[in-house]
Amino acid sequence: MSTQPQTLAPPARPAAVPHRGRLDAAGYLICLGGIVRRELLRFFNQKERFFSALVRPLVWLFIFAAGFRNTLGVSIEPPYQTYVLYEVYVVPGLAVMIQLFNGMQSSLSMVYDREVGSMKVLLTSPYPRWTLLLAKLIAGVTVSVVQAYAFLAIAYFWETDIPPVGYVAALPAFVAAGLMLGAIGLLLSSMVRQLENFASVMNFVIFPMFFASSALYPLWRIRESSETLYWICQCNPFTHAVQLVRFALYGQFEPVAFAVVAGTTIAFFTLAVIAYDPGRGIMARRGGPAGETA
């Protein structure tokens, strides 16, 4: 009786385990949450950063505004329904000034993180560059909005006459202004190779943007002095960010200012994404984040 060899069936393959690191919506949210959480922890751990951000606008509000009250009185103009004191007029501009400085400071930290910090690792991750930059931008805006509302809470005791609904209505305007200023800072951070050079870049950006705007004085007063300076202020996107917040604090919407802020945000963020693209942007000419010279 002959026996035939039995053929053994191949072992069953183990069930496939779903890959937890795939680039799905949950992964993007985890990445965004991690970057935002890191920025918030850095902000709350550096208490001197919080107080230093409030010193500049509070000094201008409590000291300069008191001295300029009689010299720079403001006449009736939208969104105000009556004559207002100078300190009432400058509050929206000073609040957005906090966002301006925070946007530049966030881009300064971006230069550092890109060379030796966490962004050097994140920029080599499989996530698209635009998502990482957007997460960094949203994190910076979150911090700037907290600082701006802290300033408004202190300015409330200075009789700024902002209606209660204005504090809620201004939140989208602050977010839009923060996104625009943060996008400008992202583009600047892509152009700076050395951390030491960023201070000079900030001086050439922050002060012209702030003083050549409607933050400290109405544009009609500037037009009385210089027509050229008036149009420079009109072309300044910071002017429209201030006007967007100013109108929102009094429960009004300024469509032209919103259009300029939104368009500037899209333009500068797109340029920042291209600049950080290792294949075609500024990073391509430097060999990527790891190839930058210190």
C-alpha positions in Angstrom: 0.0 0.0 0.0 1.6 3.2 -1.2 1.2 6.4 0.7 1.4 9.8 -1.1 3.0 12.7 0.7 0.6 15.1 2.1 1.0 18.8 1.0 0.7 21.2 3.9 -1.3 24.3 3.5 0.7 27.6 3.7 0.3 29.3 7.0 -2.3 31.9 7.2 -1.0 35.5 7.0 -1.6 37.6 10.0 -4.3 40.2 9.7 -3.1 43.5 8.5 -2.7 46.1 11.2 -3.8 49.5 10.2 -0.9 52.0 9.9 -1.4 54.7 12.6 1.1 57.1 11.0 -0.8 57.6 7.7 -1.4 61.2 6.5 -5.1 61.3 7.1 -7.3 64.0 8.7 -6.6 62.8 12.2 -2.9 62.9 11.6 -3.1 66.5 10.3 -5.1 67.5 13.4 -2.5 65.8 15.7 0.2 67.7 14.0 -1.7 71.0 14.3 -2.5 70.4 17.9 1.1 69.5 18.8 2.5 72.7 17.2 -0.2 74.9 18.8 0.3 73.3 22.2 4.0 73.8 22.0 3.6 77.5 21.2 1.2 78.0 24.0 3.4 76.2 26.5 6.4 78.3 25.4 4.3 81.5 25.7 3.0 80.7 29.3 6.4 79.5 30.4 8.0 82.7 29.3 6.1 85.2 31.4 8.5 88.0 30.6 7.4 87.7 27.0 3.8 88.2 27.9 4.6 91.3 30.0 7.0 92.8 27.5 4.3 92.5 24.8 2.0 94.7 26.9 4.6 97.3 27.9 4.8 99.1 24.5 1.0 99.6 24.0 0.4 100.5 27.7 3.1 103.1 27.7 1.7 104.7 24.6 -1.9 104.5 26.0 -1.1 105.8 29.5 1.7 108.3 28.8 1.7 109.4 25.1 -2.0 109.5 24.7 -2.4 111.7 27.8 0.1 114.1 26.4 -1.4 114.2 22.9 -5.0 114.4 24.0 -5.3 118.1 23.3 -2.9 118.1 20.4 -4.4 115.2 18.4 -8.1 115.4 19.0 -10.1 113.2 16.7 -13.2 114.5 14.9 -16.2 112.5 14.0 -15.4 109.7 11.5 -16.6 106.1 11.1 -17.0 104.0 13.1 -17.3 106.7 15.8 -20.7 108.5 16.2 -19.3 111.4 18.1 -16.0 113.1 18.9 -13.6 110.8 20.7 -10.5 111.3 22.8 -7.2 110.4 21.4 -6.7 107.4 23.8 -10.0 106.0 22.6 -8.9 106.3 19.0 -5.5 104.6 19.5 -6.7 101.5 21.4 -7.5 99.4 18.2 -4.2 100.3 16.6 -2.2 99.4 19.8 -4.0 96.1 20.0 -3.0 95.2 16.5 0.5 96.5 17.2 0.8 93.6 19.7 -0.1 91.2 16.9 2.5 92.9 14.6 5.3 92.4 17.2 4.1 88.9 18.0 4.1 88.0 14.3 7.7 89.1 13.9 8.7 87.4 17.1 7.1 84.2 15.9 9.0 84.4 12.7 12.2 85.0 14.7 11.6 81.8 16.6 10.9 80.1 13.2 14.5 81.1 12.1 15.9 79.5 15.3 13.7 76.4 15.1 14.5 75.9 11.4 18.2 75.7 12.2 18.5 73.9 15.5 14.9 73.5 16.9 11.8 71.4 16.3 11.0 72.9 12.9 14.2 71.4 11.5 12.8 68.0 12.2 9.2 68.8 11.2 10.3 70.2 7.8 11.7 66.7 7.0 8.5 64.9 8.0 6.2 63.4 5.3 3.6 66.1 6.0 3.3 68.8 3.2 5.2 72.0 3.9 2.1 74.1 3.7 0.4 72.2 6.5 3.4 72.7 8.8 3.6 76.4 8.0 -0.2 76.8 8.4 0.0 75.0 11.8 2.9 77.3 12.9 0.8 80.3 11.6 -2.3 79.3 13.6 -0.2 78.7 16.7 1.2 82.2 16.5 -2.2 83.8 15.9 -3.6 82.0 19.0 -0.9 83.6 21.1 -1.3 87.0 19.6 -5.1 87.0 20.1 -4.6 86.1 23.8 -2.1 89.0 24.2 -4.4 91.5 22.4 -7.4 90.7 24.6 -5.2 91.0 27.7 -4.4 94.5 26.5 -8.1 95.3 25.9 -8.9 94.0 29.4 -6.5 96.5 30.9 -7.5 99.3 28.6 -11.1 98.8 29.6 -10.3 100.6 32.9 -9.0 103.6 30.9 -12.6 104.5 29.7 -12.1 103.3 26.1 -15.9 103.2 25.5 -15.9 99.9 23.6 -19.3 98.3 23.7 -19.5 94.8 25.3 -20.6 93.2 22.0 -17.5 94.7 20.3 -15.2 92.4 22.3 -16.9 89.4 20.8 -17.4 90.9 17.3 -13.7 91.8 17.1 -12.5 88.2 17.6 -12.7 87.2 13.8 -11.0 90.5 13.0 -8.2 89.8 15.3 -7.8 86.3 13.8 -7.7 87.8 10.3 -5.2 90.5 11.3 -3.0 87.9 13.0 -3.0 85.6 10.0 -2.0 88.4 7.7 0.9 89.6 10.0 2.0 86.0 10.7 2.1 85.2 7.0 4.3 88.3 6.4 6.6 87.1 9.2 6.8 83.6 7.7 7.9 85.0 4.4 10.5 87.1 6.1 11.8 84.1 8.1 12.5 82.3 4.8 14.7 85.1 3.6 16.9 85.4 6.7 19.9 83.0 6.8 21.4 84.1 10.1 19.6 84.7 13.3 21.7 87.8 14.0 20.4 89.5 10.9 16.8 89.2 11.8 16.8 92.2 14.2 17.7 94.6 11.4 15.0 93.1 9.2 12.4 93.6 12.0 13.4 97.3 12.3 12.9 97.8 8.6 9.5 96.2 8.7 7.8 96.8 12.0 8.3 100.5 12.4 7.4 101.6 8.9 4.3 99.5 8.9 3.2 100.8 12.3 3.9 104.5 12.0 2.8 104.7 8.3 -0.7 103.6 9.2 -3.9 104.7 10.8 -3.0 103.2 14.1 -1.9 106.4 15.8 -3.7 109.2 13.8 -6.5 109.3 11.3 -5.6 109.3 7.6 -7.3 112.6 6.9 -4.8 114.3 9.2 -2.0 112.7 7.3 -3.5 113.8 4.0 -3.5 117.4 5.2 0.2 117.2 5.7 1.3 115.0 2.8 -0.6 113.5 -0.1 2.2 111.1 -0.9 2.4 109.8 2.7 -1.4 109.4 2.7 -1.3 107.0 -0.3 1.6 105.2 1.3 -0.5 104.6 4.4 -3.4 103.5 2.2 -1.2 100.9 0.5 0.0 99.7 3.9 -1.8 96.4 4.7 -1.4 97.2 8.4 -3.7 100.2 8.0 -6.5 97.9 6.8 -5.8 95.4 9.6 -6.3 98.3 12.1 -9.4 99.5 10.4 -10.9 96.0 10.3 -10.4 95.7 14.1 -11.5 99.2 14.8 -14.8 98.8 13.0 -15.3 95.3 14.5 -14.9 96.7 18.0 -17.9 98.9 17.4 -20.0 96.2 15.9 -19.4 97.2 12.2 -17.9 95.5 9.2 -15.4 97.2 6.9 -15.5 95.2 3.5 -12.6 97.0 1.9 -10.3 96.4 4.9 -11.3 92.7 5.0 -10.6 92.2 1.3 -7.2 93.7 1.6 -6.3 91.7 4.7 -7.6 88.4 3.2 -5.8 89.1 -0.1 -2.5 90.0 1.6 -2.7 86.9 3.8 -3.3 84.6 0.8 -0.5 86.2 -1.2 2.2 86.2 1.5 1.3 82.7 2.7 1.5 81.4 -0.8 4.9 83.1 -1.2 6.1 81.6 2.1 5.1 78.1 1.0 7.0 78.5 -2.3 10.0 79.9 -0.4 10.1 76.9 2.0 9.7 74.4 -0.9 13.0 72.6 -1.1 12.5 72.0 -4.9 11.8 75.5 -6.1 11.9 78.1 -3.4 14.6 79.9 -1.4 15.3 76.7 0.5 16.3 75.0 -2.8 19.1 77.5 -3.4 20.3 76.9 0.1 20.1 73.1 0.0 17.2 72.8 2.5 17.1 73.6 6.2 19.9 71.3 7.0 22.1 72.9 4.4 21.8 76.4 5.7 24.8 78.1 7.1 24.8 79.2 10.7 
